[in-house]
Amino acid sequence: MPAVPEVIQRFVDTTNAGDAAGFLDCFTENAFLSDWGREFTGRAGVSSWNDTDNIGVDSHLSIRNVVPEGHRYRLLVIVNGKGFNGEGTMTFTLAGDRISRLEIS
């Protein structure tokens, strides 16, 4: 499996640790997140999604595969917790050392 960029690994680690502040620090100020068509913008939007769909429901993420595509990385993840459980794809777009866009499908 190709190397996982540090900020994406931090996204996974902070989710699994329940560290909301560390999780939000992974994103740019104007980040965009799409979760099966539900759209969230900026850190306030990402924070809202985190409360209802991620750390707020005790999600635990495991990376199964990563495919680099330039500044984008497509990951197959396994999610467990009190919300969604199962496999999904997360496509991250990076801007420097932060996540500028996350698409979940």
DSSP file (Angstrom, degrees, kcal/mol; ACC not computed):
  #  RESIDUE AA STRUCTURE BP1 BP2  ACC     N-H-->O    O-->H-N    N-H-->O    O-->H-N    TCO  KAPPA ALPHA  PHI   PSI    X-CA   Y-CA   Z-CA
    1    1 A M              0   0    0      0, 0.0     3,-0.1     0, 0.0    66,-0.1   0.000 360.0 360.0 360.0 134.3    0.0    0.0    0.0
    2    2 A P        -     0   0    0      0, 0.0    64,-0.0     0, 0.0     2,-0.0  -0.194 360.0 -81.4 -61.4 159.5    1.4    3.5   -0.9
    3    3 A A        -     0   0    0      1,-0.1     3,-0.0    65,-0.0     0, 0.0  -0.325  40.4-127.9 -63.2 142.6    2.3    5.8    2.0
    4    4 A V        -     0   0    0     -3,-0.1     5,-0.1     1,-0.1    -1,-0.1  -0.821  30.7-110.2 -90.8 126.5   -0.5    7.7    3.6
    5    5 A P    >>  -     0   0    0      0, 0.0     4,-2.3     0, 0.0     3,-0.6  -0.241  28.2-114.7 -56.5 146.8    0.1   11.5    3.7
    6    6 A E  H 3> S+     0   0    0      1,-0.3     4,-2.5     2,-0.2     5,-0.2   0.858 113.4  52.1 -53.5 -43.9    0.8   12.7    7.3
    7    7 A V  H 3> S+     0   0    0      1,-0.2     4,-2.0     2,-0.2    -1,-0.3   0.850 109.9  49.0 -67.3 -32.9   -2.4   14.9    7.4
    8    8 A I  H <> S+     0   0    0     -3,-0.6     4,-2.1     2,-0.2    -1,-0.2   0.897 111.2  49.4 -71.9 -39.4   -4.6   12.1    6.3
    9    9 A Q  H  X S+     0   0    0     -4,-2.3     4,-3.0     1,-0.2    -2,-0.2   0.897 110.7  51.0 -62.7 -38.6   -3.1    9.8    8.9
   10   10 A R  H  X S+     0   0    0     -4,-2.5     4,-3.1    -5,-0.2     5,-0.3   0.891 106.0  55.5 -64.7 -39.5   -3.6   12.5   11.5
   11   11 A F  H  X S+     0   0    0     -4,-2.0     4,-1.7     2,-0.2    -2,-0.2   0.929 113.3  41.7 -55.1 -47.9   -7.3   12.7   10.3
   12   12 A V  H  X S+     0   0    0     -4,-2.1     4,-2.7     2,-0.2    49,-0.3   0.938 116.0  48.3 -66.4 -48.2   -7.7    9.0   11.1
   13   13 A D  H  X S+     0   0    0     -4,-3.0     4,-1.7     1,-0.2    -2,-0.2   0.899 112.7  46.8 -63.3 -42.8   -5.7    9.1   14.3
   14   14 A T  H  X>S+     0   0    0     -4,-3.1     5,-2.4     2,-0.2     4,-0.7   0.862 112.3  51.4 -70.4 -34.2   -7.6   12.1   15.8
   15   15 A T  H ><5S+     0   0    0     -4,-1.7     3,-1.2    -5,-0.3    -2,-0.2   0.966 111.7  46.3 -61.0 -51.7  -10.9   10.6   14.8
   16   16 A N  H 3<5S+     0   0    0     -4,-2.7    -2,-0.2     1,-0.3    -1,-0.2   0.789 114.4  48.1 -64.0 -28.1  -10.0    7.3   16.5
   17   17 A A  H 3<5S-     0   0    0     -4,-1.7    -1,-0.3    -5,-0.2    -2,-0.2   0.541 109.4-121.4 -88.0  -7.9   -8.8    9.2   19.6
   18   18 A G  T <<5 +     0   0    0     -3,-1.2     2,-1.1    -4,-0.7    -3,-0.2   0.793  58.7 153.0  71.9  27.3  -11.9   11.4   19.8
   19   19 A D     >< +     0   0    0     -5,-2.4     4,-2.5     1,-0.2    -1,-0.2  -0.725  17.4 176.0 -94.8  87.6   -9.7   14.5   19.5
   20   20 A A  H  > S+     0   0    0     -2,-1.1     4,-2.6     1,-0.2     5,-0.2   0.882  78.4  50.1 -63.5 -40.5  -12.1   17.1   17.9
   21   21 A A  H  > S+     0   0    0      2,-0.2     4,-1.7     1,-0.2    -1,-0.2   0.936 113.5  45.3 -64.8 -45.7   -9.7   20.0   18.1
   22   22 A G  H  4 S+     0   0    0      2,-0.2     4,-0.4     1,-0.2    -2,-0.2   0.887 111.9  53.6 -62.9 -39.1   -6.9   18.0   16.5
   23   23 A F  H >< S+     0   0    0     -4,-2.5     3,-1.6     1,-0.2     4,-0.2   0.946 109.2  47.0 -60.0 -50.4   -9.4   16.7   13.9
   24   24 A L  H >< S+     0   0    0     -4,-2.6     3,-1.8     1,-0.3    -1,-0.2   0.828 102.2  65.1 -63.3 -31.2  -10.5   20.2   12.9
   25   25 A D  T 3< S+     0   0    0     -4,-1.7    -1,-0.3     1,-0.3    -2,-0.2   0.645  88.4  70.0 -66.8 -13.3   -6.8   21.3   12.6
   26   26 A C  T <  S+     0   0    0     -3,-1.6    73,-3.0    -4,-0.4    -1,-0.3   0.676  92.7  74.1 -73.4 -16.5   -6.4   18.9    9.7
   27   27 A F  E <  S-a   99   0A   0     -3,-1.8    73,-0.2    71,-0.3     2,-0.1  -0.671  82.7-115.6-105.5 151.3   -8.6   21.1    7.5
   28   28 A T  E >   -     0   0A   0     71,-2.4     3,-1.4    -2,-0.3    -1,-0.1  -0.338  38.4-106.0 -69.3 163.0   -8.1   24.4    5.8
   29   29 A E  E 3  S+     0   0A   0      1,-0.3    14,-1.4    13,-0.1    15,-0.2   0.850 121.1  39.0 -60.2 -35.5  -10.2   27.3    7.0
   30   30 A N  E 3  S+     0   0A   0     12,-0.2    -1,-0.3    13,-0.1    12,-0.1  -0.053  87.0 155.2-107.6  31.6  -12.4   27.1    3.8
   31   31 A A  E <   -     0   0A   0     -3,-1.4    11,-3.0    10,-0.1     2,-0.4  -0.108  32.0-144.9 -58.9 155.5  -12.5   23.3    3.5
   32   32 A F  E     -aB 101  41A   0     68,-1.8    70,-2.2     9,-0.2     2,-0.4  -0.987  13.9-172.6-124.1 135.1  -15.4   21.6    1.7
   33   33 A L  E     -aB 102  40A   0      7,-2.8     7,-2.7    -2,-0.4     2,-0.5  -0.997   4.5-171.6-130.8 130.0  -16.8   18.2    2.8
   34   34 A S  E     -aB 103  39A   0     68,-2.8    70,-3.5    -2,-0.4     2,-0.6  -0.985   0.6-173.8-122.2 121.6  -19.3   16.2    0.9
   35   35 A D  E >  S-aB 104  38A   0      3,-2.8     3,-1.8    -2,-0.5    70,-0.2  -0.876  78.0 -39.1-118.0  95.9  -20.8   13.1    2.6
   36   36 A W  T 3  S-     0   0    0     68,-2.4    -1,-0.1    -2,-0.6    69,-0.1   0.889 126.0 -40.8  51.0  43.8  -23.0   11.3    0.1
   37   37 A G  T 3  S+     0   0    0      1,-0.3     2,-0.5    67,-0.3    -1,-0.3   0.202 110.7 120.4  93.5 -15.9  -24.3   14.6   -1.3
   38   38 A R  E <   -B   35   0A   0     -3,-1.8    -3,-2.8     2,-0.0     2,-0.4  -0.734  54.3-149.4 -80.5 127.3  -24.7   16.4    2.0
   39   39 A E  E     -B   34   0A   0     -2,-0.5     2,-0.4    -5,-0.2    -5,-0.2  -0.821  20.2-179.3-111.2 139.4  -22.4   19.4    1.8
   40   40 A F  E     -B   33   0A   0     -7,-2.7    -7,-2.8    -2,-0.4     2,-0.4  -0.997   9.9-161.0-134.0 135.2  -20.5   21.2    4.5
   41   41 A T  E  >  -B   32   0A   0     -2,-0.4     4,-1.5    -9,-0.2    -9,-0.2  -0.919  48.2  -0.1-124.4 147.6  -18.3   24.3    4.1
   42   42 A G  H  > S-     0   0    0    -11,-3.0     4,-2.4    -2,-0.4   -12,-0.2   0.119  97.9 -65.0  68.4 172.9  -15.5   25.9    6.2
   43   43 A R  H  > S+     0   0    0    -14,-1.4     4,-2.7     1,-0.2    -1,-0.2   0.839 135.3  58.7 -64.3 -31.6  -14.3   24.6    9.5
   44   44 A A  H  > S+     0   0    0    -15,-0.2     4,-2.0     2,-0.2    -1,-0.2   0.918 108.9  45.0 -63.4 -41.6  -17.7   25.4   11.1
   45   45 A G  H  X S+     0   0    0     -4,-1.5     4,-2.4     2,-0.2    -2,-0.2   0.921 113.4  48.9 -66.2 -44.3  -19.3   23.0    8.5
   46   46 A V  H  X S+     0   0    0     -4,-2.4     4,-2.6     1,-0.2    -2,-0.2   0.894 110.5  52.3 -62.0 -39.9  -16.7   20.3    9.1
   47   47 A S  H  X S+     0   0    0     -4,-2.7     4,-2.1     2,-0.2    -1,-0.2   0.900 108.3  50.9 -62.6 -41.5  -17.2   20.7   12.8
   48   48 A S  H  X S+     0   0    0     -4,-2.0     4,-1.7     2,-0.2    -2,-0.2   0.933 111.8  46.7 -61.2 -46.8  -20.9   20.2   12.4
   49   49 A W  H  X>S+     0   0    0     -4,-2.4     4,-3.1     1,-0.2     5,-0.5   0.907 110.0  54.4 -61.0 -42.1  -20.3   17.0   10.4
   50   50 A N  H  X5S+     0   0    0     -4,-2.6     6,-2.5     1,-0.2     4,-1.3   0.895 107.9  50.1 -59.4 -40.8  -17.8   15.8   12.9
   51   51 A D  H  <5S+     0   0    0     -4,-2.1    -1,-0.2     4,-0.2    -2,-0.2   0.859 122.7  29.8 -66.1 -36.5  -20.4   16.2   15.7
   52   52 A T  H  <5S+     0   0    0     -4,-1.7    -2,-0.2    -5,-0.1    -1,-0.2   0.722 134.9  20.5 -98.5 -23.1  -23.1   14.3   13.9
   53   53 A D  H  <5S+     0   0    0     -4,-3.1    31,-0.2    -5,-0.2    -3,-0.2   0.454 124.1  23.2-129.7  -3.4  -21.3   11.8   11.7
   54   54 A N  S ><XS+     0   0    0     -4,-1.3     5,-2.0    -5,-0.5     3,-1.6   0.310 125.2   5.6-132.0-103.3  -17.8   11.2   13.0
   55   55 A I  G > 5S+     0   0    0      1,-0.3     3,-2.1     3,-0.2    -4,-0.2   0.864 122.7  65.3 -60.9 -34.7  -16.3   11.7   16.5
   56   56 A G  G 3 5S+     0   0    0     -6,-2.5    -1,-0.3     1,-0.3    -5,-0.1   0.692 108.2  39.8 -61.9 -18.7  -19.8   12.5   17.8
   57   57 A V  G < 5S-     0   0    0     -3,-1.6    25,-3.1    -7,-0.3    26,-0.4  -0.003 119.4-108.1-118.3  26.3  -20.9    9.0   17.0
   58   58 A D  T < 5 -     0   0    0     -3,-2.1    -3,-0.2    23,-0.2    -2,-0.1   0.850  50.2-172.3  54.7  42.2  -17.6    7.4   18.2
   59   59 A S      < -     0   0    0     -5,-2.0     2,-0.4    22,-0.2    22,-0.2  -0.347  11.8-162.6 -65.5 145.9  -16.4    6.5   14.7
   60   60 A H  E     -C   80   0A   0     20,-2.7    20,-2.0   -43,-0.1     2,-0.4  -0.997   9.3-156.5-129.4 125.8  -13.3    4.4   14.4
   61   61 A L  E     -C   79   0A   0     -2,-0.4     2,-0.4   -49,-0.3    18,-0.2  -0.832  11.8-174.1-109.1 140.3  -11.5    4.3   11.0
   62   62 A S  E     -C   78   0A   0     16,-1.9    16,-2.6    -2,-0.4     2,-0.4  -0.997  22.6-134.4-129.0 127.4   -9.2    1.7    9.5
   63   63 A I  E     +C   77   0A   0     -2,-0.4    14,-0.2    14,-0.2     3,-0.1  -0.684  26.1 172.4 -82.2 128.4   -7.5    2.3    6.2
   64   64 A R  E     -     0   0A   0     12,-3.2     2,-0.3    -2,-0.4    13,-0.2   0.697  66.5  -2.9-104.5 -29.6   -7.7   -0.6    3.8
   65   65 A N  E     -C   76   0A   0     11,-1.4    11,-2.1   -64,-0.1    -1,-0.4  -0.982  54.9-157.9-161.3 150.3   -6.2    1.0    0.6
   66   66 A V  E     -C   75   0A   0     -2,-0.3     9,-0.2     9,-0.2     7,-0.0  -0.999   3.1-169.0-136.0 134.6   -4.8    4.3   -0.6
   67   67 A V  E     -C   74   0A   0      7,-2.6     7,-2.6    -2,-0.4     2,-0.2  -0.952  17.1-143.8-123.6 109.8   -4.6    5.4   -4.2
   68   68 A P  E     +C   73   0A   0      0, 0.0     5,-0.2     0, 0.0     3,-0.1  -0.512  20.4 176.1 -71.8 138.2   -2.5    8.6   -4.9
   69   69 A E  E >   -C   72   0A   0      3,-3.6     3,-1.4     1,-0.2     2,-0.5  -0.542  59.5 -80.2-138.6  69.0   -3.9   10.8   -7.7
   70   70 A G  T 3  S-     0   0    0      1,-0.3    -1,-0.2    -2,-0.1    23,-0.0  -0.601 114.9  -5.9  71.4-120.7   -1.6   13.9   -7.6
   71   71 A H  T 3  S+     0   0    0     -2,-0.5    23,-2.6    -3,-0.1     2,-0.3   0.355 129.1  80.4 -86.0   5.1   -2.9   16.2   -4.8
   72   72 A R  E <   -CD  69  93A   0     -3,-1.4    -3,-3.6    21,-0.2     2,-0.4  -0.855  60.0-166.0-113.2 148.7   -5.8   13.8   -4.3
   73   73 A Y  E     -CD  68  92A   0     19,-2.4    19,-2.9    -2,-0.3     2,-0.6  -0.986   7.2-155.2-136.2 123.9   -5.8   10.6   -2.4
   74   74 A R  E     -CD  67  91A   0     -7,-2.6    -7,-2.6    -2,-0.4     2,-0.4  -0.885  18.4-171.5-101.6 121.2   -8.6    8.0   -2.6
   75   75 A L  E     -CD  66  90A   0     15,-3.0    15,-2.4    -2,-0.6     2,-0.6  -0.913  22.0-146.4-116.3 138.3   -8.9    5.8    0.4
   76   76 A L  E     -CD  65  89A   0    -11,-2.1   -12,-3.2    -2,-0.4   -11,-1.4  -0.920  34.0-177.6 -94.3 122.8  -10.9    2.7    1.1
   77   77 A V  E     -CD  63  88A   0     11,-2.8    11,-2.0    -2,-0.6     2,-0.5  -0.886  28.0-139.0-124.7 153.9  -11.8    2.8    4.8
   78   78 A I  E     -CD  62  87A   0    -16,-2.6   -16,-1.9    -2,-0.3     2,-0.4  -0.955  24.2-160.2-107.1 129.1  -13.7    0.6    7.2
   79   79 A V  E     +CD  61  86A   0      7,-3.1     7,-2.3    -2,-0.5     2,-0.3  -0.933  13.8 173.2-115.6 132.5  -15.9    2.6    9.6
   80   80 A N  E     +C   60   0A   0    -20,-2.0   -20,-2.7    -2,-0.4     2,-0.3  -0.968  30.1  82.3-131.3 150.5  -17.2    1.3   12.9
   81   81 A G  S    S-     0   0    0     -2,-0.3   -23,-0.2   -22,-0.2   -22,-0.2  -0.992  90.3 -48.2 156.1-155.0  -19.1    3.1   15.7
   82   82 A K  S    S+     0   0    0    -25,-3.1   -24,-0.1    -2,-0.3     3,-0.1   0.317 121.6  40.9 -96.4   6.3  -22.5    4.3   16.6
   83   83 A G  S    S+     0   0    0    -26,-0.4    -2,-0.2     1,-0.4   -30,-0.1   0.070 115.3   2.3-117.3-129.2  -23.2    5.8   13.2
   84   84 A F        -     0   0    0    -31,-0.2    -1,-0.4    -4,-0.1     2,-0.4  -0.370  63.6-168.9 -61.2 137.8  -22.4    4.4    9.7
   85   85 A N        +     0   0    0     -5,-0.1     2,-0.3    -3,-0.1    -5,-0.2  -0.996  42.7  46.2-130.9 127.7  -20.7    1.0    9.9
   86   86 A G  E    S-D   79   0A   0     -7,-2.3    -7,-3.1    -2,-0.4     2,-0.2  -0.928  88.0 -34.0 143.5-165.5  -19.0   -0.6    6.8
   87   87 A E  E     +D   78   0A   0     -2,-0.3     2,-0.3    -9,-0.2    -9,-0.2  -0.625  56.4 160.6 -91.1 149.8  -16.7    0.2    3.9
   88   88 A G  E     -D   77   0A   0    -11,-2.0   -11,-2.8    -2,-0.2     2,-0.5  -0.979  35.5-114.0-158.2 167.0  -16.6    3.5    2.2
   89   89 A T  E     -D   76   0A   0     -2,-0.3    16,-2.7   -13,-0.2     2,-0.5  -0.928  22.2-170.6-109.8 131.5  -14.4    5.7   -0.1
   90   90 A M  E     -DE  75 104A   0    -15,-2.4   -15,-3.0    -2,-0.5     2,-0.6  -0.988   4.8-163.8-119.5 122.0  -12.9    8.9    1.1
   91   91 A T  E     -DE  74 103A   0     12,-2.9    12,-2.4    -2,-0.5     2,-0.4  -0.933  10.1-164.5-110.1 116.2  -11.3   11.1   -1.5
   92   92 A F  E     -DE  73 102A   0    -19,-2.9   -19,-2.4    -2,-0.6     2,-0.5  -0.810  10.4-161.5-102.4 136.0   -9.0   13.8    0.0
   93   93 A T  E     -DE  72 101A   0      8,-2.8     7,-2.7    -2,-0.4     8,-1.6  -0.983  19.6-150.0-112.0 129.1   -7.7   16.9   -1.8
   94   94 A L  E     - E   0  99A   0    -23,-2.6     2,-0.4    -2,-0.5     5,-0.2  -0.748  19.0-169.7-104.6 146.6   -4.7   18.4    0.0
   95   95 A A  E >  S- E   0  98A   0      3,-2.6     3,-1.2    -2,-0.3     2,-0.3  -0.898  71.5 -55.0-128.8  99.9   -3.5   22.0    0.1
   96   96 A G  T 3  S-     0   0    0     -2,-0.4    -2,-0.0     1,-0.2     0, 0.0  -0.527 121.3 -16.9  65.4-124.9   -0.1   22.0    1.7
   97   97 A D  T 3  S+     0   0    0     -2,-0.3     2,-0.3    -3,-0.1    -1,-0.2   0.059 126.2  73.7-102.2  25.0   -0.3   20.3    5.0
   98   98 A R  E <  S- E   0  95A   0     -3,-1.2    -3,-2.6   -90,-0.0     2,-0.6  -0.890  82.3-109.2-132.6 163.3   -4.1   20.5    5.3
   99   99 A I  E     +aE  27  94A   0    -73,-3.0   -71,-2.4    -2,-0.3    -5,-0.2  -0.834  29.7 176.0 -92.1 123.4   -7.2   18.9    3.8
  100  100 A S  E     +     0   0A   0     -7,-2.7   -68,-1.8    -2,-0.6     2,-0.3   0.675  69.3  18.4 -99.1 -21.8   -9.0   21.3    1.5
  101  101 A R  E     -aE  32  93A   0     -8,-1.6    -8,-2.8   -70,-0.2     2,-0.4  -0.985  56.9-174.5-152.9 137.2  -11.7   18.9    0.3
  102  102 A L  E     -aE  33  92A   0    -70,-2.2   -68,-2.8    -2,-0.3     2,-0.5  -0.980   5.2-171.4-134.8 122.1  -13.1   15.6    1.4
  103  103 A E  E     -aE  34  91A   0    -12,-2.4   -12,-2.9    -2,-0.4     2,-0.5  -0.965   6.3-163.4-115.7 123.8  -15.6   13.6   -0.6
  104  104 A I  E      aE  35  90A   0    -70,-3.5   -68,-2.4    -2,-0.5   -67,-0.3  -0.913 360.0 360.0-110.2 127.7  -17.2   10.6    1.1
  105  105 A S              0   0    0    -16,-2.7   -15,-0.2    -2,-0.5    -1,-0.1   0.316 360.0 360.0-145.7 360.0  -19.0    8.0   -1.1
